[in-house]
Amino acid sequence: MSTKVSISRDTSIVIVLVFLTSFGFNLFQRFQYADLLQEHTDLEWSAQDTGINLVHTRGLLKQCKAETAQEQAFVEGLHRHEPMEQVSDLDFWEFQ
C-alpha cells in the first residue's frame, strides 16, 4: 500500500516565507559584510599611511636635532675662544 503525503497550503506558505526571510537576512548580511570589509580595508591603508608618516616625521626630527646640536656646538666653540686683539691702523702700517 502506498500512502499519500500532502502538504497543506498553510504549511507551504510558511515554508516559502521562512525561505524568503532567510534569503533576505543572508542578502542583508552580505551587503553589511561588504561595507564592513571596505571600511576595514580603508582603515588598514590609513594605519599604514599614518605609520609611514610617523617614521618620516621621526627621521626629520632626528635630523633637525642633529643640525641643532651642530649649530649649538659651533656657537659654543665661538664663545670659548678668546676675543681677537684689536689691531690699530698704526700697527698695520708698521708691518708693511
Protein Blocks (a to p, Z undefined) as FASTA:
>chain_A
ZZdddddfklmmmmmmmmmmmmmmmmmmmmmmmmmmmmmmmmmmmmmmmmmmmmmmmmmm
mmmmmmmmmmmmmmmmmmmpccdddddfklmmmmZZ
